[in-house]
């Protein structure tokens, strides 16, 4: 880098893409679900974590809610 550049007077700018970053979490998922997404990952060439995220994103965008019926 050239010596005549002076970065001390630069103003910082907030990254406009930070709201689109992913948040790392820990969650427990049963083995069958993980294996299902891993098999889809092999077929599509997309990492299984990305497939899970895409599925959850689709549920979010379409406001899908899980309908559960408990056995009595």
C-alpha positions, 0 to 999 in steps of 0.5 A: 500500500502506498504511504500517501494514503491517509485512512485516519480521516475516514468515517466508518460506514455500517455494513448494510448487509448485516441484517441478511447474515445468518445467526449460528444456533444449536438445535437438536434434530432427529437422525432421520431428518438429518439423513433425509436432508443429507440425501437431498444434499447429495442429489442437489449438490447443495449443503444440507444445512442450506437445504434446511435453512431454505425449507425453514425460510419457505415456511416463514415466507408462506406463514406455514404453521405446524398442525399437530394432533395429539393422540388421546 
